Amino acid sequence: MCDLPNQLGALQATGLLTVMSELTRGRIDLGFLGAGEVDRYGNLNSTWVGPNGRRIRLPGSGGACDIASLARRVVVVLREEGHRFQERVTYLTSPGHGEGNGWRERVGLPPGGTVRVITQRGVYGFPSPDRSMVVESIHPGVSPEELAIVSIPPKPV
């Protein structure tokens, strides 16, 4: 982000063109993103959501799609609320693992994708062979029933 308070004390601050160039060269190891929704495979929606048939416009990609597509690993940081965790995102703004294992390679993206989702309640990862989200840790004082991922129905076998 180009907010001066975010750059205070940074070792380096650079322009968007430099960041995008480094992404296309494969030189970005880790990207941090936020989103309105995340799904089972770490795909992100930051474009619009539509509760009860209404469309609510979100900020959009703003470069997040490039980061999600080209960074070697992506960590998503968001506030955990039930409606933000979906079986499938309402709109695919930034790809994680698409439809599961091997999807990124099939569509021509480099390996990588979402490796963690961090919330105020816990940390989620994607270690399973099908690249679906699992709970990795629960923060102290949080019960398993409070986790949003509990609301995502199990994947049909």
KOLFI-93496 format. One record per residue (C-alpha): y, x, z. Coordinates in steps of 0.25 Angstrom, whole numbers, padded with zeros to 4 digits, always signed. Each point is the difference from the previous one (the first is absolute). Layout:
BEGIN
YXZ;...
END
This chain:
BEGIN
+0000+0000+0000;+0014+0005-0003;+0006-0004+0014;+0007+0012+0006;-0006-0003+0014;-0014+0002-0006;+0004+0013-0005;+0006+0006+0013;-0008+0012+0004;-0008+0000-0013;-0005+0013-0005;+0003-0005-0014;+0007-0012-0007;-0001-0001-0014;+0003-0011-0011;-0009-0011-0006;-0002+0008-0013;-0006+0012+0007;-0009-0009+0008;-0005-0007-0012;-0002+0013-0007;-0008+0006+0011;-0009-0013+0000;-0003+0001-0015;-0004+0015+0002;-0009-0004+0011;+0007+0008+0011;+0002-0011+0010;-0011+0000+0010;+0004-0012+0009;+0009-0012-0002;+0005-0010+0011;+0002-0014-0005;+0003-0014+0006;-0003-0014-0006;+0001-0014+0002;-0015-0002-0001;-0013+0009-0001;-0014-0004-0004;-0014+0004+0003;+0001+0012-0010;+0014+0005+0004;+0007-0006-0011;+0015-0004+0003;+0009-0011-0003;+0015+0003+0002;+0005-0009-0011;-0002-0015+0004;-0008-0009+0009;-0002-0014-0001;-0003-0008+0013;-0002-0015-0002;+0003+0001-0015;+0014+0006+0002;+0003+0014-0006;+0007+0010+0009;+0006+0012-0007;-0003+0013+0007;+0007+0014-0003;-0009+0004-0011;-0007+0013-0003;+0012+0009+0000;-0009+0012-0004;-0012-0004+0009;-0009-0003-0012;+0002+0014-0004;-0003+0006+0013;-0012-0009+0002;-0005+0003-0014;+0002+0015+0000;+0000+0006+0015;-0013+0006+0004;+0000-0009+0013;+0008-0012+0004;+0003-0005+0014;+0005-0014+0002;+0009-0003+0012;+0003-0015+0003;+0001-0010+0011;-0013-0007+0002;+0001-0015-0002;-0011-0008-0005;+0007-0005-0013;+0002+0015-0004;-0015+0003+0000;-0007-0007-0012;-0013+0000-0007;+0008+0002-0013;+0015+0003+0000;+0008-0012-0006;+0006+0010-0010;-0005+0014-0003;+0013+0009+0001;-0007+0013+0004;-0015+0003-0002;-0009+0005+0011;-0014+0000-0004;+0001-0012-0009;-0013-0008+0000;-0008+0011+0007;-0007+0013-0002;+0002+0006-0013;+0011-0009-0004;+0011+0010+0000;-0008+0009-0010;-0003-0011-0009;+0014-0004-0002;+0005+0014-0002;+0006+0003+0013;-0003+0013+0008;-0009+0000+0012;+0007-0003+0013;+0006-0013+0004;+0003-0006+0014;-0007+0008+0011;+0006-0007+0012;+0007-0012+0004;+0008+0002+0013;+0005-0012+0008;+0005-0003+0015;-0014-0004+0003;-0009+0010-0006;-0004+0009-0012;-0008-0004-0012;-0008+0008-0010;-0008+0000-0013;-0012+0008+0003;-0011-0009-0005;-0006+0002-0014;+0007-0013-0006;+0013+0005+0006;+0003-0012+0008;+0008+0000+0013;-0006+0002+0013;+0006+0002+0014;+0000+0014+0004;+0007-0001+0014;+0007-0010+0008;+0012+0004+0008;-0001-0001+0015;+0003-0014+0006;-0004-0007-0013;-0013-0009-0001;-0009+0000-0012;+0004-0015-0002;+0014+0003-0002;-0002+0008-0012;+0004-0006-0014;-0012+0006-0007;-0008-0010+0008;+0006-0011-0008;-0005+0006-0013;-0013-0006-0004;-0012+0009-0001;-0002+0004-0015;-0012-0008-0006;-0012+0008-0002;
END
